[in-house]
Amino acid sequence: MKTIQKRRSVALLVETSNAYARGVLAGIIDYIQQHQRWSLVLPEQERGARPPDWLQRWQGDGIIARIETDEIAQAIRRTQCPVVDVSAARHLPGVPWVETDDDAIARIAVEHLVERGFRHLAFCGDSGFNWSQWRQQAFEQYVQQAGGTYYQYDSIPRHDPEYSWNSERARLAQWVKQLPHPIGIFACYDIKAQQLLDVCRELHIAVPEQIAVLGVDNDRLLCDLADPPLSSVSCNTRRTGYEAAAMLDRMMAGDTIGAAKVLLEPLGIQTRQSTDILATDDPDVAAAVRFIREHACDGIKVIDVLNEIPVSRRALEKRFLKILGRSPHEEITRQRIDRVKQLLVQTDLSLAEIARRTGYRHDEYLSVAFKNVVGVQPSKYRQSAKTST
């Protein structure tokens, strides 16, 4: 008679109050649905909340947790269960952890703002979080490599006893008043970016014309409610949860993993109005870039851009090279390939369907163009992005 394996009991100490954590939970569900089922315990709790009372009596098999305080770290340690951490706080350094690649987040943030012509670049952070400090350090480094001028603001941590939003808003406003224009500001996450937008509105600073603002997490509720709608780095949260679940599964099966670290690159940037501008005094180039962003995936060519912008091809190419460092044709290709990358990673669409959606007549043409730009075939890129550790 076949032996029926007992379901493993797994506690998920991950809050559901923000988009990042919900994405991690969705990734855990993805893994469970594709592999063996678990009996899950998901308490209702806030980020950084005290450990639930039942944890000290719980007789489960494993834990996936956002370990944000020493108190919950010690409570988890006492369970003696296999555990995977999905927090950057590192309050339990001896256990494996899965997190975002903050260096990669900072890199694409700089690229995003520099591509829009910004040479003054700033970071608005919260030093109470490791991931904010790591993003700040990498952002400053990439700004320097790009030849930009760097500015920085660190708020009083939200959990500091001295924290008050009224006083913090006054400090933030004073910093914003001293910044040169135009400037691109990278906020450590969407909540900080939303606060920054509120201050800009109070000071009657035009966004994105004078200050462009970019956040992290792509929390659609926050981003769409922001005024103007907020551009944001989209983290690969589902993959984070999936990899954490896979790691825990191996540990519960007896594998020794130690303090393994898995860092996952972001999916890209969701551009909204808060950065949708080209910071240049050349109105023709700015208009051409906006037209390309809106229509690159419609299969447009340079002639279509010239039909919209009343300048000669030679003049437009010369001005593109001076301001952007690439030709109009290269900008069209770049925009299309960026969209292809997003669809490869975020969907299971066939290559033929992706080609149709990005303006390529056949998937063969897409494959050639993609390899010329990225260096690998689309299928290899998709496989690498979805299995990256």
N, C-alpha and C positions, 0 to 999 in steps of 0.2 A: 504494500500500500504506500502511496506517495506521501512523504512527509510534508505537511503544510508549514511553511516558514512563518514564524510570528512577525507581525509588522513591528518595525522599529518605531519607538516613540521619540520624537524630536521637538524640542522647544525652540521657537523663533522669538528671540528677544529683540525684535526690530519694530520700531514705531511705525504707525501708518499715517502720520500727520503731515508728511511731505512727499513730494514726487520722487525724490531719490530713493527713499526707503521703500516706497510702494513698488518702484521698479525692481529693486533687489528681491522683494517678496515674489513678484511676478516671475523672476528668473528661477527662483527656488521651485515654484509651482511647475515651471516648464520642465525642470529636471525630474521632478517626481512623476509627472505625467508620462515621460519618456522612459522611465526606469521603474524600479519597484516602488510601491506605495509606502508612505510613512503615515503614522498617526501624529498629527501636528498639534502643538499647543501654541496658540498665538494670543497672549494677553493684550488687553488694551492698555497702552502705556505711552507716556510722552518720552521725547528724546532726553536722555540723561536721568530718567526716573529711577527711584529706588528699586532694588530687586524685589520682585513679587514675593509675598510671604510663602507661597506654596513651593518656591524653588528649593528651600532647605529640606523639604520632605519628599521632593520629587524623585522617582526612581526611573528615569528615562535612559535613553541610549546615546543621545547627542544633542548639541546646542549650536545654533547659529545666532550670533548676537552682535549688536552694535554696542561694544563695550566702551562707554563714554565716561565712566567714573571708577575710582578705585573701589568704591563700595560694591558695585555690581561685579567688578572683576574678582574680588575676593569671594563673593557669593557663588560665582560660577566655578571658581577654582575648588571650592569645598564640595561641589557635586562630584568631582573626579570623573566627569564625563568627557568624551572627546568634544572639542569645541573649535569652531572656526569664527574668527573675528572679521566683521565687515566694517570696522571703524578705523580711521587713521589715528585715533587718540593714543593707541598702544599702551593701554593700562594693564594689559596682560601680555607682555612681550614674548613669552615663551611659546605662544600658540600660533598656528598658521593664520594668515590673514589675506583677505582679498579686497582690493581697493582700486580707486581710479588712479591713472597715471597723471599726477599733477604737473609733471614736467611737460608732457604732451599737451595738456590743457593750456598751459601758459604759452607754449609754442604756437598753437593754432590761434590763440587770442591775439598775439603780436602780429601774426601773418594777416589775420582778418582786418586789423586796424591799419597796418602799414599798407595793405592793398588798397585801402580807401584814401590813402594819401596823408594820413596823420604822421607827423614827425614828433609832436609832443605826445607822450604817452604816460599814463598814470595808473597806479594800482591802488584800489581802495579795499582794505582788508580788515580782518578781525583776528588779532594775534592770539586769541583764546583757542584757536583751532590749529592743529598741526597742518592740515591741508591748506589753510590760508597762508601760513608761513611758507610752505613749500611752493605754492603757486607764486607768491610774491618773489621769492628768491629766483625762481626760474624765469619769471616774467622780466625782472630787472636785467637778468643776463641776456635774454633774447632781444630786449630793447637796445641794449648796448651793442650787440652784434649787428643790429639793423641800422645803427647810427642815429638812433632817436635820442631825444631828451627825456629823462625819466623823472617822475614825481611820485610821491608815496604818501598815503594816509593810513594810519592804523587806528581803528576805533577802540574804545575801552571794551573789553570782552563783555558780551551780553550777560554772562553769568557772574560778573564781578559785582560785589555788593555796592560798589560806587556807581554802577551803571544807571543812567537815567536817559531816556530817549530825548527829553527836552534839552538837557545839557549836551548830549551827543549831537543832536541836530544843529545846535549853535556852533559847536566845534567843526562839524562837517561843512557847514555853510561858510565859516571863516576860511577854511582851506580852499573851498571851491572858488571863492571870490578872488583868491590870489593866483589862480591858474591862468596860463596864457590860452588864447583861443586862435584857431580851433585845437581841440585836444581830444584824444580818445582815452576813455577811462575803463579799465578792466576791474570789475567788482568781483570779490572772492566768491560770491554766490548770489542767487537771484534776489534774496531778501535784502542784501546790502545794496544791490543795484536798484531795487525799487525805492529804498530810502534815499539813494542818491538822486533819482529822478524827482522825488518829492521836493528835495532841497532846490534842485534846478528850477522847478516850477515856481517855488516861492520867491526865488531870486530873479525870475523873468529871464532865465537863460534859455536860449533856443536849443532844443535837442532834436536832431543831431547836428544842426548847423554850427553851433559853437562848441558843444560838448556831446560827443557820442558815448553811449554807455553800453557795455557788454557784461552780461552775467554768466553764471554757470548753473547747470542742472536742467535747464529748459522745462521748468515747471509751468506747464501751459496755462494754468489758472492764474498764477502770478504774472506771467509774461503778457498774457492777453489783457489782463485788467490794468496793467501799468499804463501810464500816460506820459509819452507815447508807448505803444507796445514794445516790449523789451527783446532785443536780440540776446541769444544765450547759447553757451556751449552745451551740447547734448552728450551726457555721459552714457556709457554702455552699461546701464544699471542692470538690465535683464541678464546680461552675460556675467555681471558680477555675482548676482544671486545664483546663477546656474553653476558657475565655477566653485562657489562656496559650498553648494549642495554636493557637487561631485567630490570635492575634497573631503567633506564630512563622511560621505558614503564609504570612501576608501578607509578612513580612519576607523569607522565603526566595524569594518570588515577585518581590522587588525593591522592595516598598514601603518608604518611609522613615518610621519611626515615632518615632525619637528616644527620649527618656526618658519616654514616655507612662506614665501611672499609672492602673490600674483597681482600684477598691476595691469589694468586694462585701459587701452587708449580710448579717447572719446570718439563718438560717432561723427562729429562734425559740429557745425554751427548753424542754428536756425536763425536766419536773418530776418529781423523785423524792423520797424521804423526807427528804433533808437540808434542804429548804426547804418541805416540805409542812405548813405551819402558818400560822395567822393570829395574829400577835403582838398580842393584845388580852386585856384582863381580862374581856371580855364573853363568857362561854361560849356563849351562844345565837347570837351573831353568828359566832363561830368555827365552831360546828357547822353553821350554815346555809351558810357559805362552803364548807366541806369537802363538804357534800352537793351543792352546786351544781357544784363542780369534778368530782365523780365522776359526775354525772348530767345535766349541761347538754346534752350531745349526745344524750340519750335523749328530748328533746322536752318536758322538764318545764316547768311553769309555776310561778308564785309560790305557788299553792295547794298544790302538791306539797311545796314547802319548808315551808309552814305546817303541813302534816300531820306533818312530822318534828320541828318545833320548837314547843314549847308556849307560843307567845306570839301576841298579836293581830297582824294585818297592819300596823296603824298603828304599833304599838310597834316591830316589826321594821324597818319602813321608816325610822322616825326614827333608830333605832340604826345602821342601815346608812349613812345619810347622814352621821351624826356621825363614824363610824369610817372608812368607805371613801370617802365623798364621792359615792356613787351608790346607787341603789335596788336591791333584790333583782332586779327585772326587768332592770335595766341590767347587773347582774353576770352573769345568765344569758346575755344577748345577747353580752356581751363574751367570755365563755368560748367560746361557740359560734363566733363570728366568728374568734377566734384559731385555733381548730381548722380552720376553713375555709381560713384563710390557709396553714396548714401543708400541708394536702392539695393546695391549688392549686399550691404551689411544689414540694413534694417528690414528687408523683405526677402521673400522666397520667390520673387518673380523670375521667370525665365529670362535668359539673355536676350532673346528676341523681343520680349515685351519691354525690357529695359531700353533696348535700342529704339523701339517705337516711341517710348516716352521721353527720350532725350534727343530726338531729332536725327537719328542715324537710320538710313534706309534699310540696312541689313545688319544682323548681329556680327557678320564677318567684318564689316567696316568698323563697327564698334570695337571689336577685339584688337584690330590693328592699331586704331587710334589710342586705345587704352594702354596697350603695351608700349607704344612709342613714348607716352607721357609717364606712365607709372613704372614700367620696366618688367611687369609680369602680366600674364593673361588674366582676364576678369575672374575666371573660375579659381585660379590660384589665390588671387586677392581675397575673394569671398571666403575661401577655405581658411586662409591664414587669419583673417579678421575674426572669424567665428570660433576659431580654436586657439586664438592667441592667449598665451599665458606669460 
